[in-house]
Amino acid sequence: MTDLITTLFNGLSLSSIYLLVALGLAVTFGLMGVINMAHGEFIMIGAYMTYITQKIIGGNGSVAYLLSIPVAFLITFLLGCILEKTLITRLYGRKIDSLLATWGISLILQQAARSIFGSQGVNVNAPAFLKSGLTIGGVTFAFNRIFIIGLVIVCLVAVWLLMNKTVFGAKMRATMQNRAMAQCMGINSKKIDCITFGLGSGLAGVAGCSVALLGSVDSTVGQNYIVYSFMTVVLGGVGNLLGTVIGAMIIGFSSIFVEAYQSASIARAIVLLIIIIFLQFKPKGLFVIRSRSLDEE
C-alpha cells in the first residue's frame, strides 16, 4: 500500500508538471493554432529569471523565489508579445513556416542563454519551507512537489476564469470561433492575438519557475518537456482546457506506473505507443471544439 500511494503521488506530481508546461501551449497552439517550437525556451527563460531574481535579492531564497513567479510571468509575457508582433503575426495560417521559424528562434534563445550563463547548469536555491516533506504512514510527500501541484491548480483556475468570466476571455473565444464576425463586432483581433500569445508565453515562464525546483537549469531545460506538452494538448483535444488536464493525467500516470516496472527509456517508448494507438481511434483527441482559422496576412 505504501508503494502504491508513493506511485500515485509521483504520478500526480509528474502530471501536474506536464499540465503546467502544457497550459501555455493550450493557449498558443490550442486556441491560436500556432506551432510554437520556442515554447520550451520560454520555460528556460522563466527558470533563469528565478535564478536571477534570487541573485539580485539574496537572502534565504524564500522571498526571492515567490517574487520570481510574477517576474518570470511578466518577462516571458512581454517577450511573447514582442515575438508575436515581429514574427508570428506574419505566419498565421502557415503552420509549417511558423514551426520552422519558431524552431530557429528556439536555437537563437538557447545560444543566447549559453553565452550569458555558460554551458554549465545553474542551481536555484529552493525556499526553506519547500526543502522538507510531510510524512504520513511511512509515505513522504515532498513539499516542493505539493507546491507545484498547488501552483498548477492556481494557474488552471486563473486561466479558466480569464477565458470564461472576463470580457477579454469572451473576446478571445469570439475571435477563436469566428474571426471575421468578431472583427465586425468591433473586436481588435490583432490586439487579442498579441495578448493571447503573450499569455501562453507567460504561463511557460511560470512553468519554468516550478521546473527550476526540480534540478539544475541550463539552456536545454525546456526541451525536456516540450514533446510531452505537445502530446498532452493533442491527446486532450486541441483548444480544450479540460482535455489538457485529462491528457496530462494520462501521460503522467502512465509514465510513472510503467516506469515502476520498466526502465525510464522503455516507459517513454510505451507511453508514446499508447498515445499513437489512441490517436488512431480518436485523431482529434478526447474533446473536440471549434477552432478558428486565422486569415493569412
FENJOZI-V657774 format. One record per residue. N is the residue number from 1. OMEGA is omega in radians with two decimals (999 if undefined). NEAR is the number of other ideal C-beta (glycine too) atoms within 10 Angstrom. D_CENTER is the distance of its C-alpha to the mean C-alpha in Angstrom with 1 decimal. Layout:
N & OMEGA & NEAR & D_CENTER
N & OMEGA & NEAR & D_CENTER
//
This chain:
1 & 3.12 & 8 & 32.2
2 & 3.12 & 9 & 30.8
3 & -3.14 & 9 & 29.1
4 & 3.14 & 11 & 27.7
5 & 3.11 & 14 & 26.3
6 & 3.13 & 16 & 24.7
7 & 3.12 & 15 & 23.2
8 & 3.12 & 14 & 21.9
9 & 3.10 & 18 & 20.4
10 & 3.09 & 19 & 18.7
11 & 3.09 & 20 & 17.4
12 & 3.13 & 19 & 16.0
13 & 3.14 & 21 & 14.5
14 & 3.12 & 22 & 12.8
15 & -3.13 & 25 & 11.7
16 & 3.10 & 24 & 10.2
17 & 3.10 & 25 & 8.2
18 & -3.13 & 25 & 7.0
19 & -3.14 & 28 & 6.6
20 & 3.11 & 28 & 4.8
21 & -3.07 & 30 & 2.0
22 & -3.12 & 32 & 3.6
23 & 3.12 & 28 & 4.7
24 & 3.10 & 31 & 4.5
25 & 3.09 & 27 & 5.9
26 & 3.11 & 28 & 8.1
27 & -3.04 & 30 & 9.5
28 & -3.13 & 28 & 10.2
29 & -3.08 & 22 & 11.0
30 & -3.08 & 27 & 12.0
31 & -3.04 & 25 & 14.1
32 & -3.13 & 25 & 15.1
33 & -3.13 & 18 & 15.5
34 & 3.07 & 27 & 14.3
35 & -3.04 & 20 & 13.3
36 & 3.13 & 31 & 11.5
37 & 3.09 & 20 & 12.0
38 & -3.13 & 29 & 11.4
39 & 3.12 & 29 & 7.6
40 & 3.14 & 27 & 8.1
41 & 3.01 & 30 & 10.7
42 & 3.01 & 32 & 9.0
43 & 3.12 & 34 & 7.3
44 & 3.14 & 30 & 11.0
45 & 3.10 & 25 & 12.4
46 & 3.11 & 32 & 10.9
47 & 3.12 & 31 & 12.3
48 & 3.08 & 25 & 15.5
49 & 3.05 & 23 & 15.9
50 & 3.12 & 29 & 16.1
51 & -3.11 & 21 & 18.8
52 & -3.14 & 20 & 20.6
53 & 3.11 & 23 & 20.7
54 & 3.12 & 25 & 22.3
55 & -3.11 & 12 & 24.7
56 & -3.06 & 11 & 25.8
57 & -3.13 & 13 & 26.3
58 & -3.13 & 10 & 27.4
59 & -3.08 & 11 & 28.7
60 & 3.05 & 12 & 27.5
61 & -3.06 & 20 & 23.8
62 & -3.13 & 15 & 23.2
63 & -3.12 & 14 & 23.6
64 & -3.12 & 22 & 21.9
65 & 3.14 & 25 & 18.7
66 & 3.11 & 13 & 18.6
67 & -3.09 & 15 & 19.3
68 & -3.12 & 29 & 16.7
69 & 3.07 & 21 & 13.9
70 & 3.11 & 14 & 15.3
71 & 3.13 & 18 & 16.4
72 & 3.12 & 29 & 13.1
73 & -3.10 & 23 & 11.8
74 & -3.11 & 14 & 15.1
75 & -3.12 & 21 & 15.3
76 & 3.05 & 29 & 12.0
77 & -3.14 & 22 & 12.9
78 & 3.11 & 14 & 16.4
79 & 3.10 & 20 & 15.4
80 & 3.10 & 31 & 13.4
81 & 3.12 & 20 & 16.5
82 & 3.13 & 15 & 18.8
83 & -3.14 & 22 & 17.1
84 & -3.10 & 26 & 17.4
85 & -3.04 & 15 & 21.0
86 & -3.02 & 9 & 22.2
87 & -3.00 & 15 & 20.7
88 & -3.09 & 24 & 18.5
89 & 3.11 & 15 & 21.2
90 & -3.00 & 14 & 23.7
91 & 3.11 & 21 & 21.8
92 & -3.12 & 21 & 21.0
93 & -3.14 & 13 & 22.5
94 & -2.96 & 15 & 22.6
95 & 3.14 & 13 & 19.7
96 & 3.12 & 9 & 21.2
97 & 3.13 & 13 & 22.0
98 & 3.10 & 21 & 18.5
99 & -3.11 & 15 & 17.1
100 & -3.10 & 14 & 19.9
101 & -3.13 & 20 & 19.6
102 & 3.03 & 22 & 15.9
103 & 3.06 & 14 & 16.6
104 & 3.09 & 13 & 19.5
105 & -3.14 & 17 & 17.4
106 & 3.11 & 21 & 15.2
107 & 3.12 & 13 & 18.5
108 & -3.12 & 12 & 19.9
109 & 3.10 & 20 & 17.2
110 & -3.14 & 20 & 17.5
111 & 3.09 & 11 & 21.2
112 & 3.12 & 13 & 21.1
113 & 3.10 & 22 & 19.3
114 & -3.13 & 14 & 22.0
115 & -3.08 & 10 & 24.7
116 & -3.01 & 10 & 23.7
117 & -3.10 & 17 & 22.8
118 & -3.11 & 11 & 24.5
119 & 3.10 & 10 & 23.6
120 & 3.14 & 8 & 23.8
121 & 3.07 & 15 & 20.8
122 & -3.08 & 17 & 21.0
123 & 3.07 & 11 & 20.6
124 & 3.13 & 25 & 19.3
125 & -3.12 & 19 & 21.9
126 & 3.10 & 18 & 20.5
127 & -3.08 & 20 & 22.2
128 & -3.07 & 12 & 25.5
129 & 3.12 & 13 & 24.6
130 & -3.04 & 18 & 21.7
131 & -3.13 & 12 & 23.9
132 & -3.12 & 11 & 25.8
133 & 3.12 & 14 & 25.3
134 & -3.11 & 10 & 27.0
135 & 3.13 & 9 & 29.5
136 & 3.09 & 9 & 30.7
137 & 3.13 & 7 & 33.2
138 & 3.12 & 9 & 32.5
139 & -3.13 & 16 & 28.7
140 & 3.10 & 12 & 26.7
141 & -3.10 & 16 & 23.4
142 & -3.10 & 17 & 21.7
143 & 3.14 & 18 & 21.0
144 & 3.07 & 18 & 17.9
145 & 3.10 & 21 & 16.4
146 & 3.13 & 17 & 17.8
147 & -3.14 & 17 & 16.3
148 & 3.10 & 24 & 12.7
149 & 3.10 & 20 & 13.6
150 & 3.12 & 11 & 15.1
151 & 3.10 & 19 & 12.3
152 & -3.14 & 25 & 10.1
153 & 3.13 & 13 & 13.2
154 & -3.14 & 12 & 13.8
155 & -3.13 & 21 & 10.6
156 & 3.11 & 19 & 11.1
157 & 3.14 & 10 & 14.7
158 & 3.13 & 13 & 14.2
159 & 3.12 & 20 & 12.3
160 & 3.12 & 13 & 15.0
161 & 3.14 & 11 & 17.8
162 & -3.07 & 14 & 16.8
163 & -2.99 & 18 & 16.8
164 & -3.03 & 11 & 19.9
165 & -3.12 & 9 & 22.0
166 & 3.10 & 11 & 22.0
167 & 3.13 & 7 & 23.9
168 & 3.12 & 14 & 21.0
169 & 3.10 & 15 & 19.2
170 & 3.11 & 14 & 22.4
171 & 3.12 & 20 & 22.7
172 & -3.12 & 23 & 19.2
173 & 3.11 & 19 & 20.1
174 & 3.12 & 18 & 23.5
175 & 3.12 & 26 & 22.4
176 & -3.04 & 23 & 20.2
177 & -3.13 & 13 & 23.1
178 & -3.05 & 15 & 25.9
179 & -3.09 & 19 & 25.4
180 & 3.13 & 11 & 29.2
181 & 3.11 & 11 & 30.2
182 & 3.10 & 21 & 27.7
183 & 3.10 & 15 & 29.2
184 & 3.12 & 9 & 32.6
185 & 3.07 & 11 & 31.8
186 & 3.12 & 7 & 31.2
187 & 3.10 & 17 & 27.4
188 & -3.03 & 13 & 26.3
189 & 3.13 & 17 & 23.8
190 & 3.09 & 14 & 23.1
191 & 3.10 & 12 & 22.2
192 & 3.11 & 20 & 19.9
193 & -3.07 & 22 & 18.2
194 & -3.10 & 19 & 17.8
195 & -3.14 & 19 & 16.5
196 & 3.11 & 23 & 14.1
197 & 3.09 & 26 & 12.6
198 & 3.11 & 24 & 12.7
199 & 3.10 & 25 & 10.9
200 & 3.11 & 28 & 7.8
201 & 3.12 & 31 & 8.3
202 & 3.09 & 27 & 9.1
203 & 3.06 & 30 & 6.1
204 & 3.09 & 37 & 4.5
205 & 3.08 & 31 & 8.0
206 & 3.08 & 28 & 8.1
207 & 3.10 & 34 & 5.7
208 & 3.10 & 32 & 8.3
209 & 3.13 & 26 & 11.0
210 & 3.12 & 26 & 10.5
211 & -3.13 & 24 & 10.4
212 & 3.12 & 28 & 13.5
213 & -2.97 & 22 & 15.3
214 & -3.13 & 17 & 15.3
215 & -3.12 & 13 & 17.1
216 & -3.10 & 13 & 18.2
217 & 3.05 & 25 & 16.2
218 & -3.02 & 20 & 17.2
219 & -3.11 & 21 & 16.6
220 & -3.05 & 15 & 15.0
221 & -3.13 & 24 & 12.7
222 & -3.12 & 29 & 9.5
223 & 3.13 & 16 & 11.5
224 & -3.04 & 15 & 11.7
225 & -2.98 & 22 & 8.3
226 & -3.11 & 21 & 8.1
227 & -3.13 & 12 & 10.9
228 & 3.13 & 24 & 9.9
229 & 3.05 & 30 & 6.6
230 & 3.13 & 19 & 9.2
231 & 3.12 & 21 & 11.7
232 & -3.12 & 30 & 10.0
233 & -3.12 & 26 & 10.0
234 & -3.12 & 22 & 13.4
235 & -3.11 & 24 & 14.8
236 & -3.07 & 27 & 14.2
237 & -3.03 & 22 & 15.5
238 & 3.08 & 21 & 14.1
239 & -3.10 & 24 & 13.7
240 & -3.07 & 22 & 14.4
241 & 3.11 & 20 & 12.5
242 & 3.10 & 13 & 14.8
243 & 3.10 & 24 & 14.4
244 & 3.11 & 31 & 10.6
245 & -3.12 & 20 & 11.7
246 & 3.10 & 19 & 14.7
247 & 3.10 & 29 & 13.0
248 & 3.13 & 29 & 10.9
249 & -3.13 & 19 & 14.2
250 & -3.10 & 21 & 16.2
251 & -3.11 & 26 & 14.4
252 & -3.11 & 23 & 14.1
253 & 3.10 & 18 & 17.7
254 & -3.14 & 19 & 19.1
255 & -3.09 & 22 & 18.0
256 & -3.09 & 21 & 19.5
257 & 3.11 & 18 & 22.7
258 & -3.13 & 18 & 23.4
259 & 3.12 & 20 & 22.8
260 & -3.10 & 14 & 25.3
261 & -3.13 & 9 & 28.0
262 & 3.10 & 13 & 27.0
263 & -3.10 & 10 & 25.6
264 & -3.13 & 10 & 21.9
265 & 3.10 & 9 & 22.4
266 & 3.12 & 12 & 24.3
267 & 3.12 & 18 & 21.7
268 & -3.14 & 16 & 19.1
269 & -3.13 & 13 & 21.8
270 & 3.11 & 17 & 22.8
271 & 3.11 & 22 & 19.3
272 & 3.12 & 16 & 18.9
273 & 3.11 & 10 & 22.5
274 & -3.13 & 15 & 21.9
275 & 3.13 & 19 & 19.1
276 & 3.13 & 10 & 21.4
277 & -3.13 & 9 & 24.3
278 & -3.11 & 14 & 22.5
279 & 3.04 & 14 & 21.5
280 & -3.13 & 8 & 25.1
281 & 3.10 & 6 & 26.1
282 & -3.04 & 12 & 23.3
283 & 3.14 & 9 & 22.0
284 & 3.10 & 13 & 20.2
285 & -3.08 & 23 & 18.3
286 & -3.10 & 17 & 19.2
287 & -3.12 & 17 & 19.2
288 & 3.03 & 14 & 20.3
289 & 3.06 & 17 & 20.4
290 & 3.10 & 9 & 21.9
291 & -3.06 & 15 & 19.9
292 & 3.00 & 20 & 21.4
293 & -3.04 & 11 & 22.8
294 & 3.12 & 19 & 22.7
295 & 3.04 & 11 & 26.0
296 & 3.14 & 9 & 26.6
297 & 999 & 10 & 27.7
//
